[in-house]
Amino acid sequence: MADRDLDRLLLEQLLARELDSFRQALERETPGLSAGEIDRYMRAARKFASHLLGNRPRTHGRSYRRGSAAAKSGKR
């Protein structure tokens, strides 16, 4: 069990470092991106990293109202 905890801790540290590098690359190499666009890319990258760690991050997915076309057709 201790090896698993160590592996998870190391993976968390590696992913945190890579996320920071990714943000720096977005800011440095693509000056045309707005702060909002960078935040969207980072949010997606953090969500992906959470899935790699086995976490299920809470997301605010689309909510469908009862009368919407998607709800009527059964697509959710």
C-alpha positions in Angstrom: 0.0 0.0 0.0 2.9 2.4 0.8 4.3 1.9 -2.7 0.9 2.9 -4.2 0.8 6.0 -2.1 4.3 6.9 -3.1 3.5 6.4 -6.8 0.4 8.5 -6.5 2.4 11.3 -4.7 5.1 11.2 -7.4 2.5 11.3 -10.2 0.7 14.2 -8.5 4.0 16.2 -8.3 4.9 15.4 -11.9 1.5 16.4 -13.2 1.6 19.6 -11.2 5.0 20.5 -12.6 3.9 19.7 -16.2 0.7 21.7 -15.8 2.8 24.7 -14.7 5.1 24.2 -17.7 2.0 24.0 -20.0 0.7 27.3 -18.6 4.1 29.0 -19.1 4.2 27.6 -22.7 0.7 29.0 -23.4 1.7 32.4 -22.1 5.1 32.5 -23.7 4.6 30.9 -27.1 1.1 32.0 -28.0 0.8 35.6 -27.2 -2.4 35.8 -29.2 -4.3 33.9 -26.5 -6.5 35.8 -24.1 -6.4 35.1 -20.4 -9.8 33.5 -20.7 -8.6 31.1 -23.4 -5.6 30.2 -21.4 -7.8 29.5 -18.4 -10.1 27.2 -20.5 -7.0 25.3 -21.7 -5.7 25.0 -18.2 -9.1 23.8 -16.8 -9.2 21.1 -19.4 -5.6 20.1 -18.7 -6.3 19.9 -14.9 -9.4 17.8 -15.5 -7.4 15.4 -17.7 -4.7 15.3 -15.0 -7.3 14.5 -12.3 -8.6 11.6 -14.4 -5.1 10.2 -14.8 -4.8 10.3 -11.0 -8.1 8.4 -10.7 -10.0 11.4 -9.3 -13.4 12.3 -10.6 -13.5 16.0 -10.5 -16.9 17.7 -9.9 -17.9 19.3 -13.2 -20.8 21.6 -14.0 -21.9 19.8 -17.1 -24.9 20.9 -19.1 -28.1 20.8 -17.3 -31.2 20.0 -19.4 -34.6 21.4 -18.8 -37.6 19.1 -19.1 -38.9 20.9 -22.1 -35.7 21.1 -24.1 -35.4 19.4 -27.5 -32.5 17.1 -26.3 -34.6 15.9 -23.3 -37.5 15.1 -25.6 -35.4 13.2 -28.0 -33.8 11.2 -25.2 -30.3 12.6 -25.9 -28.4 13.3 -22.7 
